[in-house]
Protein backbone atom coordinates (compact mmCIF):
# COMPACT_ATOMS: atom_id res chain seq x y z
CA UNK A 1 0.00 0.00 0.00
CA UNK A 2 1.25 3.48 -0.86
CA UNK A 3 -0.16 6.77 0.40
CA UNK A 4 -0.26 9.62 -2.11
CA UNK A 5 -1.62 12.79 -0.57
CA UNK A 6 -5.04 11.95 0.77
CA UNK A 7 -5.50 8.97 -1.53
CA UNK A 8 -4.68 5.38 -0.69
CA UNK A 9 -3.54 3.21 -3.54
CA UNK A 10 -3.59 -0.54 -3.03
CA UNK A 11 -1.55 -2.93 -5.12
CA UNK A 12 -2.84 -6.45 -4.73
CA UNK A 13 -0.58 -9.42 -5.40
CA UNK A 14 -2.78 -10.67 -8.23
CA UNK A 15 -2.51 -7.33 -10.02
CA UNK A 16 1.25 -7.26 -9.73
CA UNK A 17 1.50 -10.76 -11.19
CA UNK A 18 -0.43 -9.80 -14.35
CA UNK A 19 1.44 -8.97 -17.52
CA UNK A 20 0.14 -6.67 -20.18
CA UNK A 21 0.76 -5.10 -23.54
CA UNK A 22 -0.12 -1.54 -24.46
CA UNK A 23 -0.57 0.02 -27.89
CA UNK A 24 -0.92 3.73 -28.56
CA UNK A 25 -2.18 5.20 -31.84
CA UNK A 26 0.36 7.99 -32.37
CA UNK A 27 -1.83 9.88 -34.81
CA UNK A 28 -4.86 10.02 -32.50
CA UNK A 29 -2.83 11.06 -29.44
CA UNK A 30 -2.85 14.81 -28.79
CA UNK A 31 -0.05 14.63 -26.23
CA UNK A 32 -1.95 15.50 -23.05
CA UNK A 33 0.25 12.96 -21.19
CA UNK A 34 -2.46 12.06 -18.67
CA UNK A 35 -1.64 8.40 -19.22
CA UNK A 36 1.94 8.92 -18.08
CA UNK A 37 0.75 10.27 -14.75
CA UNK A 38 -1.83 7.49 -14.38
CA UNK A 39 0.61 4.60 -14.87
CA UNK A 40 1.59 3.11 -11.49
CA UNK A 41 4.67 1.32 -12.86
CA UNK A 42 5.94 4.08 -15.19
CA UNK A 43 5.69 2.21 -18.49
CA UNK A 44 5.00 5.37 -20.53
CA UNK A 45 6.85 8.55 -21.40
CA UNK A 46 6.51 11.37 -23.91
CA UNK A 47 7.87 10.65 -27.38
CA UNK A 48 10.68 12.85 -28.68
CA UNK A 49 9.29 12.78 -32.24
CA UNK A 50 6.09 14.70 -33.07
CA UNK A 51 3.16 13.08 -34.87
CA UNK A 52 1.64 14.54 -38.06
CA UNK A 53 -0.34 17.14 -36.07
CA UNK A 54 2.78 18.37 -34.25
CA UNK A 55 1.92 16.83 -30.88
CA UNK A 56 4.34 14.72 -28.89
CA UNK A 57 2.39 11.54 -28.14
CA UNK A 58 3.00 9.09 -25.33
CA UNK A 59 4.96 5.94 -26.01
CA UNK A 60 5.56 2.72 -24.12
CA UNK A 61 9.21 2.47 -23.12
CA UNK A 62 9.27 -0.23 -20.45
CA UNK A 63 6.68 -2.60 -21.85
CA UNK A 64 7.91 -5.53 -19.75
CA UNK A 65 6.74 -3.71 -16.61
CA UNK A 66 3.10 -3.34 -17.78
CA UNK A 67 0.62 -4.95 -15.37
CA UNK A 68 -2.46 -4.38 -17.56
CA UNK A 69 -4.16 -2.25 -14.92
CA UNK A 70 -5.89 -0.12 -17.58
CA UNK A 71 -5.33 3.21 -15.85
CA UNK A 72 -3.86 4.75 -19.00
CA UNK A 73 -6.84 3.56 -21.05
CA UNK A 74 -9.30 4.99 -18.53
CA UNK A 75 -7.83 8.51 -18.46
CA UNK A 76 -7.20 8.85 -22.20
CA UNK A 77 -9.61 11.47 -23.61
CA UNK A 78 -8.73 10.52 -27.20
CA UNK A 79 -9.35 6.76 -26.87
CA UNK A 80 -6.02 6.05 -28.55
CA UNK A 81 -4.73 3.49 -26.02
CA UNK A 82 -5.42 -0.23 -25.97
CA UNK A 83 -4.37 -2.49 -23.11
CA UNK A 84 -4.20 -6.25 -23.45
CA UNK A 85 -3.73 -8.82 -20.71
CA UNK A 86 -1.14 -11.46 -21.58
C-alpha positions as CSV (number, residue, x, y, z in Angstrom):
1,X,0.0,0.0,0.0
2,X,1.2,3.5,-0.9
3,X,-0.2,6.8,0.4
4,X,-0.3,9.6,-2.1
5,X,-1.6,12.8,-0.6
6,X,-5.0,12.0,0.8
7,X,-5.5,9.0,-1.5
8,X,-4.7,5.4,-0.7
9,X,-3.5,3.2,-3.5
10,X,-3.6,-0.5,-3.0
11,X,-1.6,-2.9,-5.1
12,X,-2.8,-6.5,-4.7
13,X,-0.6,-9.4,-5.4
14,X,-2.8,-10.7,-8.2
15,X,-2.5,-7.3,-10.0
16,X,1.3,-7.3,-9.7
17,X,1.5,-10.8,-11.2
18,X,-0.4,-9.8,-14.4
19,X,1.4,-9.0,-17.5
20,X,0.1,-6.7,-20.2
21,X,0.8,-5.1,-23.5
22,X,-0.1,-1.5,-24.5
23,X,-0.6,0.0,-27.9
24,X,-0.9,3.7,-28.6
25,X,-2.2,5.2,-31.8
26,X,0.4,8.0,-32.4
27,X,-1.8,9.9,-34.8
28,X,-4.9,10.0,-32.5
29,X,-2.8,11.1,-29.4
30,X,-2.9,14.8,-28.8
31,X,0.0,14.6,-26.2
32,X,-2.0,15.5,-23.0
33,X,0.3,13.0,-21.2
34,X,-2.5,12.1,-18.7
35,X,-1.6,8.4,-19.2
36,X,1.9,8.9,-18.1
37,X,0.8,10.3,-14.7
38,X,-1.8,7.5,-14.4
39,X,0.6,4.6,-14.9
40,X,1.6,3.1,-11.5
41,X,4.7,1.3,-12.9
42,X,5.9,4.1,-15.2
43,X,5.7,2.2,-18.5
44,X,5.0,5.4,-20.5
45,X,6.8,8.5,-21.4
46,X,6.5,11.4,-23.9
47,X,7.9,10.7,-27.4
48,X,10.7,12.8,-28.7
49,X,9.3,12.8,-32.2
50,X,6.1,14.7,-33.1
51,X,3.2,13.1,-34.9
52,X,1.6,14.5,-38.1
53,X,-0.3,17.1,-36.1
54,X,2.8,18.4,-34.2
55,X,1.9,16.8,-30.9
56,X,4.3,14.7,-28.9
57,X,2.4,11.5,-28.1
58,X,3.0,9.1,-25.3
59,X,5.0,5.9,-26.0
60,X,5.6,2.7,-24.1
61,X,9.2,2.5,-23.1
62,X,9.3,-0.2,-20.4
63,X,6.7,-2.6,-21.9
64,X,7.9,-5.5,-19.8
65,X,6.7,-3.7,-16.6
66,X,3.1,-3.3,-17.8
67,X,0.6,-4.9,-15.4
68,X,-2.5,-4.4,-17.6
69,X,-4.2,-2.2,-14.9
70,X,-5.9,-0.1,-17.6
71,X,-5.3,3.2,-15.8
72,X,-3.9,4.7,-19.0
73,X,-6.8,3.6,-21.0
74,X,-9.3,5.0,-18.5
75,X,-7.8,8.5,-18.5
76,X,-7.2,8.9,-22.2
77,X,-9.6,11.5,-23.6
78,X,-8.7,10.5,-27.2
79,X,-9.3,6.8,-26.9
80,X,-6.0,6.1,-28.5
81,X,-4.7,3.5,-26.0
82,X,-5.4,-0.2,-26.0
83,X,-4.4,-2.5,-23.1
84,X,-4.2,-6.2,-23.4
85,X,-3.7,-8.8,-20.7
86,X,-1.1,-11.5,-21.6
